[in-house]
């Protein structure tokens, strides 16, 4: 195995999670391109099923929730790719240090896992909102995904930043 790859092996769980987040974002984008009308139709059908009971026949409210739900699904796509890519770049940076300390391993898993979890939250919120009549209620009901996802991302970037400071700033420079 190439020496650089062996530096990444301890960080593999985080790398895999980050790549899964990127793949999730890309797959959603592909699904949107292939079936946007069908997906929007399913959101609308979810709202229609509860139009009288949840929306009290208010078409304006229904349409607003369905529209915002579609925005949430696009957020899932964008967050998956963007946070996943940021996580992957940060994890590879950690791998360059070669030490793969506990801090670096935890940061990698946190950032990769947080990227995937947070993206899944936005998809779930988008899919759930039309049937319950509120994007706010959907976000609240799914906060068990959002809060840990966001917290893991912050833990991951914070640990990465701390590791960078410890490795590149605080430690004495090696002589050539």
Beta strands, then each sheet from edge to edge (+ up, - down):
end
